[in-house]
């Protein structure tokens, strides 16, 4: 071989090798780490910085801690100092990151050209155009439509609009008009009070979904759990929770009793309960309540209308009063059926009032800012003005009326002279406008908000803007108005005023820095006493008339989606792929049908129905569930976007299209409509993660009645017989135990920590915040609808939801449990791995070495909990068909966790990176790890504090104490897997039902 | 012997000379039919290779897997082909030790089938793993990382069992071939002469060579015999050692071995019928041979049927709710059709072999053998896929499963691969043993007939 030929062969082979690795076969190509030339002073590589800010994903205004690594925010956690969410955060809040790094963000100011095409502008040009248009439109109708802005930005908009002679309208899709109107009619104030769940001893929710979207879901869920969880040590009374509503929502799943009253008759039930309490003098009612007694309907009268026995109503009323801590809540979106929905709130208020709870569990004073949102009537008035050509310039910020308002809005837009959008994404409204001035994401901007009276929450930029050519809308407004300074200066000037009021003579700089560090200023709001409006008696006659709707047409309820809210979450793959906590469906919407209705119409899961309301028509796949009243159908909001980026566009249907254009009697929207149903004959496979909805006695979820749970003394083991079944006793003692002790890998009995977890099912509600936290912390891939249909979802944390019922199918309820790797002491996955990729760490974890895994998947087959997930494709391949993190979404990847390659098995390891981090910190500080140093992402996010993590070998740790709780049990313990997760049985008032 | 007697009665004397000529004729110039078959096999293989390339490029997600069905068609094919590989050694080694004369005419085909089936089976564990390019991590070899495979894992046992079986059965096949290759070497010309000269390893047929050869063959047969039982026992432990209900059963080793022999014998029948016809070997491979194979089929089929009953009985009698749920799902769940295909093909259809007219009807046997092959494929499919899909422990996680083009394509490729090798073999090496068939012929009389 001569030199020439040698080189030729060499070239051909190395080219082949390059092609091979380019095809994804063989080792991944080398990547280069480039060090800083001039390192930024405030950044220590590998060390996270946390900034306090405020969540703007809904009106609740939870406090945030943003975890920033190397200049990029990579995770959002709750701010423990915020009195709203007390360190907890829901899925939607955590997914704000995917809004920040959304690949479909608008990167530059854009204007519509003469032929309707979009052209990039410079900011000077864009602001000049806007200023010009403002000048032209002055006096000819300028409207600024924003989302709810209870803070300085809202004030700036108000001032700006006043100056240019326009009007400011705020739009929240779920503005709780019925609740506000009901409070106004009952108490003379349209404010929304604070509902103190934590102090309640008996909770009745009349369709208020306070764990999903009702007012302040994270905070309410947290305080609800404090009242409703069972804590044997405290020996307090566990509050009872009754849910009244046509649909078993996530909130309803936590209930001890679900009463599916006939829709729109719930008010009668509440009034009859109040009547029983008053008539029986069961509670120290305020003096002015006495005159209601004769006016209220008796249980006997309402029973046939509501569809519940009179004795049941009396029992509920007696329990409610006897608890001396009753709390009735109402006015949820899903019971905002139409005209008269405010009467339900009036009735609920009367019930609370006669039970003497107003001022105790219902406290006016710390009022919710959402009460200031524009009503639907204001918006329909606006639409009428638009259609009449009375508006020359429309500016839209922080709202997407093109999706959430009736189609009349989009049609009326053509009558508007000039439309300006401040959207960050190409949503329906931005796409229909003439000028788009992309705002900074809330995580990139200065702002503040007052979500509740007394709370001044600050927002600070936690990182440099992802797209540098976006601008704070506040800055834009100031520049258009020709004012000097930035919005930050404006904000500080507002805070200086606040400082003068509450600063107590401190230096402003200190005051400001202090507020920034703590995420804001938290003060108690003064109580605001209320009395029952005497005029309320005239309303009582109207109650009950609402229930007499047409009986033969099925009623369709539109309920707010937990993950997608009114649709604003639809462009975030974490939220799209988050299984709905009730239906477990991802990526598309569905219609809920009761099994009896389904049998009558001969429907199967996935059959497509045509739903025709008087206002619109949609096509929806059927999901059959016992969790809905027969004859009622329900669809979620959130999907059906016609724009809004790759993740949201063209998915399912927009449920808002089914709703009436006209505001109901309370000034809000009717979230129900009669529908005609047509079977199309089409079918689709639901993108669900649910297999069997029945637990079938597998001991996955144990339930104790409250009486039984109270009797348990420490050391008792009600689930012990399951722990060692009779037939396995010999094997357990003589053989398996010996084998277990002798296992050469890891130290099962020794002194190193044995990490463990306790999950209290009497606290877990199934809200799935932990699932999103896991996605964020552990770089879990989202796989998309097509792959979820094929069950390829990668969620390490799975919330299993099983339905329960009496033997005759009545008294339906649901049980949930979070299923994640149990870190078995005697793990079935470990011995079967041929290459030791699954191995036992000395501290008791079932480690998974991604680099070593060859992907035989034997471990996943042998895992009885089915908590191992396989990388079927390369989800990180840039530009690949299954790419999970298109640029710049990849910026949210946690640098402490490997992004897994295709062909590799992955699983939960109790956030081993956090364990090692805490151990390293402890070592640097020359101490041992203390209980509470380590919090896995799921436990950190959990709004109900159901998950506790720690060292089982440390007898003083909380987790060790919980693991020894008499309610504790292990799932599938008959397999001798020795899980490190102890579940504490759910405790329920009344008899426990089987799944 | 009976078969030669019948052949003789029909007018053709089966002599040493006839045997050599008849078998050497099979190596003659291939006809169009042969090339058509070979082309079909290569085309199937090409389909499989293309599918495999896609799989390597994009990942295993192209196949039908779901959570929790982590093993599916590829492992089904693996067990199926390992099963096919079983009858070869059974016929050549065990029947050799039992001195069953009838094996001589069929054992070469069976052995060749064994070797190629193991070669096919061995591909599947490599194809089915997630990172195929790291397959060698399963092999214990000294490396700078100081890593060793996990000898507790049944997959490692598998690797050794299959490896050993492949080595021994290949040696056994080659060893049996030596005198025959020498025989055809003496009549061959051209490149084949060279090939046979090398592969016959200098065989001259001397007394001493024959003495060593027969001894060696006997010992090798004795060595191979336990392998027949061990290989599929070990393969069955891939499943039995797991805790999946439907897998985790003590009956698995004998159940799988019987099933393997059953499917292997059926495959021998499926292969012999066309070979006998194509190569005109009716006088050597007679109806009597087929009847004996059918009897073996009936016996092993009965064992398999019994094992099915035991599985269901144990699930019911054991009272373990997960076990009961798994078998209820198997029989009446969404995969009922697969389970009943398996039971009808494997347990009911072979009952026809009780009747002599069917046992001696070649066409009927051929049809039954194909159904047994299908049934045995479905047996593995049911055990693997259906047990996983049912997921009796974590009710929430069960799911259905549908194979995709990647599954079918690679499975088709495996048939192409197997038949390609088999077709190449039968055209280049004697498919029926020349020397051993002669062993069972009556002693030659003096004269022309004695010269072979």
Interface residues (C-beta under 8 A of the other chain):
Chain A: X23 X24 X25 X26 X690 X691 X692 X693 X694 X695 X696 X697 X698 X700 X787 X790 X791 X792 X793 X798 X800 X801 X802 X819 X828 X831 X832 X833 X834 X835 X836 X852 X853 X854 X855 X856 X857 X858 X860 X861 X862 X864 X865 X866 X869 X870 X871 X872 X873 X874 X881 X882 X901 X902 X903 X904 X905 X972 X975
Chain B: X56 X57 X58 X59 X60 X61 X64 X65 X66 X67 X68 X70 X71 X125 X128 X129 X130 X131 X132 X133 X134 X135 X137 X138 X147 X149 X150 X152 X153 X154 X155 X156 X159 X238 X241 X242 X243 X244 X321 X322 X325 X388 X391 X392 X393 X394 X395 X396 X397 X398 X399
